[in-house]
Amino acid sequence: MLYVMTFEWQPGLTREQRDGALARRAEWQYPAGFSAEGEYWLGGESPAVVVVFQAESFAPIMEVALAWGDVFRINTLPAVTAAEGLAMGAAALAQRGV
């Protein structure tokens, strides 16, 4: 299933803690079962990072949250492509008789 994970910096982090997170990211690998389709570093703080990924179970999602929860507030949302969303929307509207 497709997901979007957003990362916001935890409040009160020092510059050293943020720099340390960058150094840690350079060495860190996504866990097994977590297939990143894109990782984007944004020019803001809320969110600061967005990852689009696929996962077949909750285990790798939890692993990412445990690995990065000390420096980021992490939100994970299920997602669909625009084409999938339009098809689902049309089907839902048809069921409602719209």
C-alpha positions in Angstrom: 0.0 0.0 0.0 1.1 3.5 -0.7 1.8 6.0 2.2 3.2 9.5 2.8 5.3 10.1 5.8 6.0 13.7 7.0 8.7 14.7 9.4 8.6 18.0 11.4 11.6 18.9 13.6 11.0 18.4 17.3 10.7 21.7 19.1 13.8 22.9 21.0 16.4 21.0 19.1 19.9 22.5 19.1 21.8 23.2 16.0 24.1 20.3 17.0 21.2 17.9 17.3 19.9 18.9 13.8 23.4 18.6 12.4 23.7 15.2 14.1 20.5 14.1 12.4 21.9 15.0 9.0 25.0 13.0 9.7 22.9 10.1 11.0 20.8 10.1 7.8 23.9 9.8 5.7 24.6 6.4 7.2 21.0 5.2 7.8 19.1 2.8 5.5 15.4 2.2 5.2 14.3 -1.1 6.9 13.3 -4.2 5.0 9.7 -4.0 3.8 9.9 -0.2 3.4 10.1 0.7 -0.3 10.8 4.5 -0.6 9.6 5.9 -3.9 10.8 9.4 -3.1 12.4 11.3 -0.2 12.1 15.1 -0.4 13.9 17.6 1.9 11.8 20.8 2.0 12.8 24.4 2.6 10.7 24.7 5.7 10.3 23.1 9.1 6.7 21.9 9.0 7.2 19.5 7.3 11.0 19.4 6.8 11.0 16.0 5.0 8.4 14.1 3.1 8.8 10.4 2.1 6.5 8.6 -0.3 6.7 4.8 0.2 5.1 1.5 0.0 4.9 -1.0 2.9 3.1 -4.3 3.2 2.9 -4.2 7.0 3.1 -1.8 9.9 6.5 -3.2 11.2 8.8 -1.1 8.9 6.7 2.0 9.5 7.1 1.5 13.3 10.8 0.9 12.8 11.2 4.3 11.0 9.2 6.1 13.7 11.4 4.5 16.5 14.6 5.4 14.6 13.7 9.1 14.1 11.2 10.0 16.8 13.9 11.7 18.9 14.4 14.5 16.4 11.2 14.5 14.3 7.5 14.5 14.8 6.4 11.9 12.3 3.0 11.5 10.6 2.1 8.6 8.3 -0.9 8.7 6.0 -2.3 6.2 3.5 -2.3 7.7 0.0 -3.3 6.9 -3.6 -2.2 8.4 -6.9 -4.4 11.1 -8.5 -5.6 8.6 -11.1 -6.6 6.1 -8.4 -8.3 8.8 -6.3 -10.3 10.0 -9.3 -11.5 6.5 -10.0 -12.4 5.9 -6.4 -14.2 9.2 -6.2 -16.2 8.4 -9.3 -17.1 5.0 -7.9 -18.2 6.6 -4.6 -20.2 9.2 -6.3 -21.9 6.6 -8.5 -22.9 4.6 -5.4 -24.4 7.8 -3.9 -26.3 8.4 -7.1 -24.5 11.6 -8.0 
